[in-house]
Amino acid sequence: MSDPRIPLKEPKLAALLAFLLPGAGHLYQGRYFKAGLYAVCIWGLFLYGMSLADWKIVNAPPLHGNASRRGVMLKYAAQFGVGAPALVALMQSERYYKESNRPVRQLDAPLDAPFTGELTLRTRQTAGDVTGTVYLEPAQGGFGAEVIRGRFAGTDADGEPVEVQLGEFVELGRPISADSKRYLQAEVIDDAGGRIQSLGHLHGSIPRPFWNWFVVPLDDQQDRELHRQLGKYHELATVFTMIAGLLNVLAIWDALEGPAYGYGDEPESTDETPDTEAEQANTEKDSSDQKPVAEAVS
């Protein structure tokens, strides 16, 4: 039973707040020292582990289907104690594994985005790095199908201006993925004189919105690449985030039930134990046995 001298307020609400944001439950209860201690320690461990792994170490398994892996489930079970980030990861997992999340060949609205990649033109038989902006829009293909068309404007590696037209063979990577960059590949064309001529290809990437890559599950290739990049730091980041989740379980319990120690001002017990009473009786008996001997000597 919790000590009534500790203002737990609504313990269940405090436990929920402690789960969602480590330290928030104790802050609600007015236990400011513990609120700061839990917030700094748990968030510090968790965020440091996340930063070590480029913010990709928390991956929730799918809620359905056969794509789950035992290692991912066990790791996520420990990380789940951190609360809000783990819940976001679960929601991102649901979005990622939807059937609609696949490479895009059609657009609902025009799109323009910064582009970094490589331009290959057959006329020069060379490939060059380019940066600039791609402008894409939905269009009708030659047989009435919906396609993507647009143009690229930017500069090459030498700083020379480059502008090309993109044909209907344009493909964008899936909208939701663990990579902050979304790949783009397109055919470069020339339609002068009403005749379309293929000139080469443009391939590279555009930025993916933060919400579409943060704590999104890694596919097998991305997971292998992350292991290759991080080496031993991958395991270190995993351990830090798992420890943070398990520590917050203790913080949640503390917010719900209060501390597991006393104040030190509890009244001392006055009841004598049987062993103490027996020792006292033996002492009195020894004293009575020694008294006649002392009188005889005197």
KEKE-3310 file (N, C-alpha, C; in steps of 0.2 Angstrom, whole numbers, plus 5000, padded with zeros to 4 digits):
npx = (5004:5003:5011:5002:5007:5013:5010:5001:4991:4981:4984:4983:4982:4994:5003:5000:5004:5018:5021:5019:5027:5042:5045:5035:5024:5028:5030:5017:5013:5020:5032:5046:5060:5062:5055:5063:5075:5071:5067:5079:5088:5082:5077:5089:5097:5089:5088:5101:5105:5096:5102:5114:5111:5107:5094:5086:5084:5073:5061:5045:5036:5025:5007:5000:5000:5014:5027:5034:5048:5057:5068:5066:5054:5057:5066:5059:5049:5056:5059:5047:5043:5047:5037:5029:5037:5038:5025:5023:5031:5024:5013:5018:5023:5011:5007:5018:5017:5005:4996:4995:5007:5019:5031:5029:5020:5011:5004:4994:4994:5003:5021:5036:5053:5069:5083:5095:5108:5112:5115:5113:5117:5114:5120:5132:5138:5142:5141:5135:5136:5123:5113:5098:5082:5067:5052:5037:5022:5005:5000:4993:4997:5003:4994:4982:4984:4987:5001:5018:5025:5037:5051:5068:5079:5094:5111:5127:5142:5152:5146:5139:5124:5110:5096:5083:5070:5058:5052:5037:5041:5043:5048:5044:5051:5043:5031:5033:5046:5061:5072:5078:5079:5071:5070:5072:5069:5070:5065:5074:5069:5067:5056:5055:5048:5037:5040:5045:5060:5071:5084:5092:5094:5089:5093:5092:5089:5075:5071:5063:5048:5049:5040:5037:5048:5053:5056:5051:5049:5063:5068:5075:5086:5089:5092:5103:5112:5112:5118:5131:5136:5136:5142:5149:5142:5129:5124:5126:5118:5106:5105:5106:5093:5084:5087:5083:5069:5066:5070:5060:5049:5050:5049:5036:5029:5033:5027:5014:5012:5020:5036:5047:5052:5054:5052:5060:5055:5047:5039:5048:5047:5041:5039:5046:5056:5054:5067:5074:5067:5070:5084:5085:5079:5088:5099:5094:5093:5106:5111:5104:5110:5123:5122:5121:5133:5142:5137:5141:5155:5158)
npy = (4994:5011:5025:5037:5050:5054:5063:5056:5059:5056:5041:5031:5040:5047:5036:5033:5045:5045:5034:5039:5050:5050:5055:5064:5060:5060:5073:5078:5074:5082:5078:5083:5082:5068:5068:5076:5068:5056:5060:5065:5055:5044:5049:5054:5042:5036:5045:5047:5034:5033:5043:5038:5028:5035:5039:5027:5016:5011:5001:4995:4980:4973:4974:4964:4950:4941:4947:4950:4948:4938:4944:4958:4959:4956:4966:4977:4976:4978:4992:4998:5003:5016:5024:5037:5038:5025:5021:5029:5023:5011:5016:5020:5008:5002:5011:5009:4996:4995:4991:5001:5008:5009:5009:5024:5029:5037:5053:5063:5077:5091:5092:5098:5098:5098:5091:5078:5070:5060:5063:5056:5057:5052:5058:5064:5053:5052:5053:5063:5072:5080:5094:5102:5106:5097:5096:5090:5083:5077:5067:5063:5048:5040:5030:5034:5031:5036:5045:5052:5067:5080:5091:5095:5107:5114:5113:5106:5097:5105:5117:5122:5127:5116:5110:5099:5090:5079:5063:5051:5040:5040:5037:5036:5032:5023:5031:5031:5026:5020:5028:5044:5050:5049:5039:5044:5041:5044:5046:5055:5066:5073:5082:5090:5096:5088:5075:5063:5060:5049:5054:5051:5047:5051:5050:5049:5056:5064:5074:5066:5068:5072:5065:5054:5046:5044:5033:5023:5006:4996:4989:4973:4975:4989:4987:4979:4988:4998:4991:4989:5002:5006:4997:4991:5000:4999:4989:4994:5006:4999:4993:5004:5010:5000:4998:5011:5009:4999:5004:5014:5007:5004:5017:5020:5011:5017:5029:5024:5017:5023:5026:5012:5012:5016:5030:5031:5035:5027:5020:5011:4994:4987:4975:4960:4947:4929:4924:4934:4935:4923:4924:4934:4928:4918:4926:4931:4920:4916:4926:4924:4912:4915:4923:4917:4911:4922:4927:4917:4918:4930)
npz = (5000:4996:5004:5013:5015:5003:4989:4978:4970:4956:4954:4943:4932:4933:4931:4917:4911:4914:4907:4893:4892:4899:4915:4916:4923:4936:4937:4937:4949:4957:4961:4960:4959:4956:4944:4936:4937:4931:4918:4913:4913:4907:4895:4890:4888:4879:4868:4865:4860:4849:4841:4838:4829:4818:4820:4817:4824:4831:4828:4824:4824:4811:4813:4808:4796:4789:4790:4801:4812:4824:4831:4830:4836:4849:4853:4851:4860:4872:4870:4870:4882:4883:4878:4870:4858:4854:4852:4841:4832:4831:4824:4812:4807:4804:4793:4784:4780:4772:4758:4748:4749:4739:4725:4715:4700:4696:4699:4710:4711:4706:4708:4715:4719:4728:4719:4719:4710:4696:4679:4663:4647:4630:4619:4623:4628:4642:4660:4672:4688:4695:4702:4707:4703:4702:4692:4693:4686:4685:4670:4654:4646:4630:4627:4634:4647:4664:4668:4673:4670:4667:4671:4673:4681:4683:4689:4683:4688:4685:4687:4676:4668:4667:4659:4656:4648:4655:4651:4650:4657:4672:4688:4705:4722:4735:4745:4759:4769:4777:4774:4772:4760:4744:4730:4713:4696:4679:4661:4650:4637:4621:4612:4601:4586:4587:4588:4598:4606:4614:4625:4636:4653:4669:4686:4703:4719:4729:4743:4757:4766:4784:4792:4785:4786:4798:4812:4804:4799:4794:4779:4773:4766:4769:4783:4783:4777:4787:4797:4791:4790:4803:4811:4827:4834:4831:4839:4851:4851:4850:4863:4872:4869:4872:4886:4891:4889:4898:4910:4911:4914:4928:4932:4929:4938:4950:4949:4950:4962:4972:4981:4985:4999:5016:5027:5038:5050:5057:5071:5084:5088:5103:5107:5115:5109:5109:5110:5116:5128:5134:5136:5145:5156:5159:5163:5175:5182:5183:5191:5203:5207:5209:5220:5234:5235:5235:5247:5256:5255:5260)
capx = (5000:5007:5011:4997:5010:5016:5004:5001:4985:4977:4990:4983:4984:5001:5006:4999:5008:5024:5022:5019:5033:5046:5046:5028:5019:5030:5029:5010:5012:5023:5038:5050:5067:5061:5053:5069:5080:5069:5067:5086:5091:5078:5077:5096:5099:5085:5090:5108:5105:5093:5106:5120:5109:5104:5086:5082:5084:5066:5056:5039:5034:5018:5002:4997:5004:5020:5033:5037:5054:5058:5073:5063:5048:5060:5069:5053:5045:5059:5059:5040:5042:5048:5030:5027:5041:5037:5018:5023:5034:5019:5008:5022:5023:5005:5007:5023:5015:4999:4997:4996:5014:5023:5033:5024:5021:5006:5003:4988:4995:5010:5026:5043:5057:5076:5085:5103:5109:5116:5111:5116:5114:5118:5123:5138:5141:5145:5137:5138:5132:5119:5109:5094:5075:5063:5045:5033:5015:5001:4999:4990:5001:5001:4988:4977:4985:4990:5009:5021:5029:5040:5057:5073:5083:5099:5118:5131:5147:5156:5142:5135:5117:5107:5088:5080:5063:5057:5046:5032:5043:5045:5046:5046:5051:5037:5031:5035:5052:5065:5077:5076:5079:5066:5074:5068:5072:5066:5068:5075:5067:5067:5050:5055:5045:5032:5042:5048:5066:5075:5091:5095:5091:5090:5092:5094:5084:5073:5070:5057:5046:5051:5035:5037:5054:5055:5055:5048:5052:5068:5067:5081:5092:5091:5094:5110:5116:5113:5123:5137:5138:5137:5147:5147:5138:5122:5122:5126:5112:5100:5106:5104:5086:5081:5088:5079:5062:5065:5070:5054:5044:5051:5047:5029:5027:5034:5021:5007:5012:5024:5042:5047:5056:5051:5054:5064:5052:5042:5040:5051:5043:5042:5038:5052:5055:5055:5074:5076:5065:5074:5091:5084:5077:5094:5103:5091:5094:5113:5112:5102:5114:5129:5121:5122:5140:5145:5136:5146:5162:5158)
capy = (5000:5017:5029:5043:5056:5055:5065:5053:5062:5051:5036:5029:5045:5048:5031:5034:5051:5042:5030:5042:5054:5048:5061:5068:5057:5063:5081:5079:5072:5087:5075:5087:5079:5062:5070:5078:5062:5051:5063:5066:5048:5039:5052:5054:5036:5034:5049:5045:5028:5035:5047:5034:5024:5039:5039:5022:5010:5009:4998:4991:4974:4974:4971:4958:4948:4937:4951:4951:4944:4937:4949:4964:4959:4956:4972:4983:4975:4982:4999:5000:5006:5023:5027:5040:5036:5018:5021:5032:5018:5006:5019:5021:5002:5001:5015:5006:4989:4995:4989:5007:5011:5006:5014:5028:5030:5042:5059:5066:5084:5093:5091:5101:5096:5098:5084:5077:5063:5059:5064:5052:5059:5048:5062:5065:5047:5053:5053:5069:5073:5086:5096:5107:5105:5093:5099:5084:5084:5071:5068:5057:5044:5039:5026:5036:5030:5041:5045:5058:5071:5086:5094:5096:5112:5114:5114:5100:5097:5111:5124:5124:5126:5111:5109:5094:5088:5072:5059:5048:5035:5043:5032:5038:5027:5022:5037:5030:5022:5022:5032:5051:5051:5046:5039:5046:5039:5046:5046:5062:5066:5079:5082:5095:5094:5084:5068:5061:5056:5048:5057:5048:5046:5055:5046:5051:5056:5070:5073:5063:5072:5069:5061:5048:5041:5044:5027:5018:5000:4995:4983:4969:4979:4995:4984:4977:4994:5001:4987:4990:5008:5008:4992:4989:5005:4997:4985:4999:5010:4995:4992:5010:5011:4995:5000:5016:5007:4995:5009:5018:5003:5005:5024:5020:5008:5021:5034:5021:5014:5027:5023:5006:5012:5020:5037:5031:5038:5022:5018:5005:4988:4986:4968:4956:4941:4924:4923:4939:4934:4917:4926:4938:4923:4915:4930:4932:4914:4916:4931:4921:4906:4917:4927:4913:4910:4928:4928:4912:4920:4936)
capz = (5000:4996:5010:5012:5015:4996:4985:4971:4966:4953:4952:4936:4927:4933:4927:4910:4909:4915:4901:4887:4892:4905:4920:4916:4928:4943:4937:4938:4956:4961:4964:4955:4959:4952:4937:4932:4936:4926:4912:4910:4913:4902:4888:4888:4885:4872:4862:4863:4856:4843:4837:4836:4824:4813:4821:4813:4828:4834:4822:4826:4819:4809:4817:4805:4791:4791:4789:4808:4814:4831:4834:4830:4841:4856:4854:4851:4867:4878:4868:4870:4888:4882:4877:4864:4852:4852:4849:4834:4828:4829:4819:4806:4804:4800:4787:4780:4777:4768:4751:4744:4750:4734:4720:4712:4693:4695:4704:4711:4711:4704:4713:4714:4725:4726:4717:4718:4706:4690:4672:4658:4640:4625:4614:4625:4631:4648:4665:4676:4694:4694:4707:4705:4705:4697:4692:4690:4686:4681:4663:4650:4641:4623:4626:4638:4654:4668:4669:4676:4665:4670:4668:4678:4680:4689:4686:4683:4693:4683:4688:4670:4669:4664:4659:4652:4649:4657:4648:4654:4661:4678:4694:4712:4727:4739:4749:4766:4769:4783:4771:4772:4753:4740:4724:4707:4690:4673:4655:4647:4630:4616:4608:4596:4580:4588:4588:4605:4605:4620:4625:4641:4659:4675:4692:4710:4724:4732:4750:4759:4772:4790:4795:4781:4787:4805:4815:4799:4799:4789:4775:4774:4763:4773:4789:4782:4776:4793:4801:4788:4792:4811:4815:4834:4837:4830:4845:4857:4850:4852:4870:4875:4868:4876:4893:4892:4889:4904:4916:4912:4917:4935:4934:4929:4944:4955:4949:4952:4969:4976:4982:4989:5005:5021:5029:5044:5056:5059:5078:5085:5091:5110:5109:5115:5105:5113:5112:5121:5135:5137:5138:5151:5161:5160:5166:5181:5186:5185:5196:5209:5209:5212:5226:5240:5235:5237:5254:5260:5255:5265)
cpx = (5004:5006:5007:5000:5013:5010:5004:4996:4981:4983:4989:4984:4991:5005:5006:5004:5016:5026:5023:5025:5036:5047:5039:5024:5021:5030:5022:5009:5016:5030:5044:5057:5067:5059:5059:5074:5078:5069:5074:5089:5088:5078:5084:5098:5095:5087:5097:5108:5102:5098:5112:5118:5105:5096:5082:5082:5078:5062:5051:5038:5027:5013:4999:5001:5010:5027:5037:5043:5055:5062:5070:5058:5051:5063:5064:5050:5049:5059:5052:5039:5043:5042:5029:5031:5039:5030:5018:5026:5029:5014:5012:5023:5017:5004:5012:5020:5008:5001:4998:5003:5018:5026:5028:5025:5015:5006:4996:4988:5002:5015:5033:5047:5064:5078:5093:5103:5113:5112:5116:5113:5118:5122:5130:5142:5144:5139:5139:5133:5129:5115:5104:5087:5071:5056:5041:5026:5011:5000:4996:4996:4999:4995:4982:4978:4988:4997:5011:5025:5032:5047:5062:5077:5088:5106:5122:5137:5152:5152:5139:5128:5114:5099:5086:5073:5062:5051:5041:5034:5047:5043:5049:5046:5045:5037:5033:5040:5056:5071:5074:5076:5075:5069:5069:5072:5067:5069:5069:5074:5068:5061:5049:5052:5039:5034:5047:5054:5069:5082:5095:5091:5093:5088:5095:5089:5081:5071:5063:5054:5048:5046:5035:5043:5056:5052:5050:5052:5057:5067:5074:5087:5094:5094:5101:5114:5117:5118:5130:5140:5140:5142:5144:5143:5130:5120:5122:5120:5106:5100:5103:5096:5082:5081:5083:5071:5061:5065:5063:5048:5044:5048:5039:5026:5028:5029:5015:5007:5016:5031:5042:5051:5052:5054:5060:5062:5047:5044:5043:5047:5045:5041:5044:5051:5056:5062:5077:5074:5068:5081:5090:5082:5084:5099:5101:5093:5102:5115:5110:5106:5121:5128:5123:5130:5144:5144:5140:5153:5163:5158)
cpy = (5006:5021:5036:5049:5058:5057:5062:5055:5056:5046:5033:5034:5047:5042:5031:5040:5049:5038:5034:5047:5053:5055:5065:5066:5060:5070:5082:5078:5077:5084:5077:5084:5072:5063:5072:5072:5057:5054:5063:5059:5044:5043:5053:5048:5034:5038:5048:5039:5029:5038:5043:5030:5028:5039:5033:5016:5007:5007:4993:4986:4976:4971:4965:4956:4943:4940:4952:4946:4944:4943:4956:4965:4960:4963:4978:4982:4978:4990:5002:5004:5013:5027:5030:5038:5029:5017:5024:5027:5013:5009:5019:5014:5000:5005:5011:5000:4989:4994:4995:5010:5007:5011:5018:5030:5035:5047:5061:5074:5085:5093:5094:5100:5097:5091:5084:5070:5064:5059:5060:5054:5055:5052:5064:5059:5047:5054:5059:5070:5080:5088:5102:5105:5101:5096:5093:5086:5078:5073:5062:5054:5043:5035:5028:5035:5036:5040:5051:5061:5077:5088:5094:5102:5113:5115:5107:5101:5103:5118:5126:5123:5120:5111:5104:5093:5080:5069:5056:5042:5038:5038:5036:5032:5028:5028:5036:5024:5025:5027:5039:5054:5047:5045:5041:5044:5041:5046:5053:5062:5073:5078:5087:5092:5089:5077:5067:5057:5055:5050:5054:5047:5050:5051:5048:5051:5063:5069:5070:5067:5068:5064:5054:5044:5040:5038:5023:5012:4999:4989:4979:4972:4985:4992:4982:4983:4997:4997:4988:4997:5009:5003:4990:4994:5004:4993:4990:5003:5006:4994:4998:5011:5006:4996:5006:5014:5003:4999:5013:5014:5004:5012:5024:5017:5013:5027:5031:5019:5018:5023:5017:5006:5017:5027:5037:5033:5033:5020:5011:5000:4987:4979:4964:4950:4935:4923:4928:4938:4928:4920:4930:4933:4920:4919:4931:4926:4913:4920:4928:4915:4909:4921:4923:4912:4916:4929:4923:4915:4926:4933)
cpz = (5000:5002:5008:5012:5008:4992:4978:4967:4963:4950:4945:4931:4927:4930:4920:4907:4909:4909:4894:4887:4899:4909:4920:4921:4935:4943:4939:4946:4960:4964:4959:4954:4955:4945:4933:4931:4931:4919:4909:4909:4907:4895:4886:4885:4879:4867:4860:4858:4849:4838:4834:4830:4818:4814:4818:4818:4831:4828:4825:4821:4817:4813:4814:4799:4793:4790:4796:4808:4821:4834:4835:4835:4848:4858:4855:4858:4873:4876:4870:4877:4888:4881:4870:4858:4850:4849:4842:4830:4826:4824:4812:4803:4801:4794:4782:4776:4773:4761:4746:4745:4745:4729:4716:4704:4691:4700:4704:4710:4709:4710:4711:4720:4723:4724:4717:4715:4701:4683:4667:4651:4635:4620:4616:4628:4638:4653:4670:4682:4693:4700:4705:4708:4700:4698:4689:4690:4683:4674:4660:4645:4634:4622:4631:4646:4658:4670:4672:4671:4669:4667:4674:4676:4685:4686:4687:4688:4691:4684:4682:4671:4664:4664:4654:4653:4650:4654:4652:4658:4667:4684:4700:4717:4731:4744:4756:4766:4775:4780:4770:4764:4749:4733:4718:4701:4684:4667:4653:4640:4627:4612:4603:4589:4581:4588:4594:4603:4612:4620:4631:4647:4665:4681:4698:4715:4726:4739:4752:4765:4779:4793:4791:4781:4794:4809:4811:4799:4793:4785:4776:4772:4767:4780:4788:4781:4782:4797:4798:4790:4799:4814:4822:4837:4836:4836:4851:4857:4852:4860:4874:4875:4872:4884:4895:4893:4896:4910:4917:4915:4925:4937:4934:4935:4950:4955:4951:4959:4974:4977:4986:4995:5010:5023:5034:5050:5059:5067:5079:5089:5098:5112:5109:5112:5110:5115:5117:5128:5138:5139:5144:5157:5164:5164:5173:5185:5188:5191:5203:5212:5212:5218:5233:5240:5238:5245:5259:5260:5260:5272)
residu = (MET:SER:ASP:PRO:ARG:ILE:PRO:LEU:LYS:GLU:PRO:LYS:LEU:ALA:ALA:LEU:LEU:ALA:PHE:LEU:LEU:PRO:GLY:ALA:GLY:HIS:LEU:TYR:GLN:GLY:ARG:TYR:PHE:LYS:ALA:GLY:LEU:TYR:ALA:VAL:CYS:ILE:TRP:GLY:LEU:PHE:LEU:TYR:GLY:MET:SER:LEU:ALA:ASP:TRP:LYS:ILE:VAL:ASN:ALA:PRO:PRO:LEU:HIS:GLY:ASN:ALA:SER:ARG:ARG:GLY:VAL:MET:LEU:LYS:TYR:ALA:ALA:GLN:PHE:GLY:VAL:GLY:ALA:PRO:ALA:LEU:VAL:ALA:LEU:MET:GLN:SER:GLU:ARG:TYR:TYR:LYS:GLU:SER:ASN:ARG:PRO:VAL:ARG:GLN:LEU:ASP:ALA:PRO:LEU:ASP:ALA:PRO:PHE:THR:GLY:GLU:LEU:THR:LEU:ARG:THR:ARG:GLN:THR:ALA:GLY:ASP:VAL:THR:GLY:THR:VAL:TYR:LEU:GLU:PRO:ALA:GLN:GLY:GLY:PHE:GLY:ALA:GLU:VAL:ILE:ARG:GLY:ARG:PHE:ALA:GLY:THR:ASP:ALA:ASP:GLY:GLU:PRO:VAL:GLU:VAL:GLN:LEU:GLY:GLU:PHE:VAL:GLU:LEU:GLY:ARG:PRO:ILE:SER:ALA:ASP:SER:LYS:ARG:TYR:LEU:GLN:ALA:GLU:VAL:ILE:ASP:ASP:ALA:GLY:GLY:ARG:ILE:GLN:SER:LEU:GLY:HIS:LEU:HIS:GLY:SER:ILE:PRO:ARG:PRO:PHE:TRP:ASN:TRP:PHE:VAL:VAL:PRO:LEU:ASP:ASP:GLN:GLN:ASP:ARG:GLU:LEU:HIS:ARG:GLN:LEU:GLY:LYS:TYR:HIS:GLU:LEU:ALA:THR:VAL:PHE:THR:MET:ILE:ALA:GLY:LEU:LEU:ASN:VAL:LEU:ALA:ILE:TRP:ASP:ALA:LEU:GLU:GLY:PRO:ALA:TYR:GLY:TYR:GLY:ASP:GLU:PRO:GLU:SER:THR:ASP:GLU:THR:PRO:ASP:THR:GLU:ALA:GLU:GLN:ALA:ASN:THR:GLU:LYS:ASP:SER:SER:ASP:GLN:LYS:PRO:VAL:ALA:GLU:ALA:VAL:SER)
# end
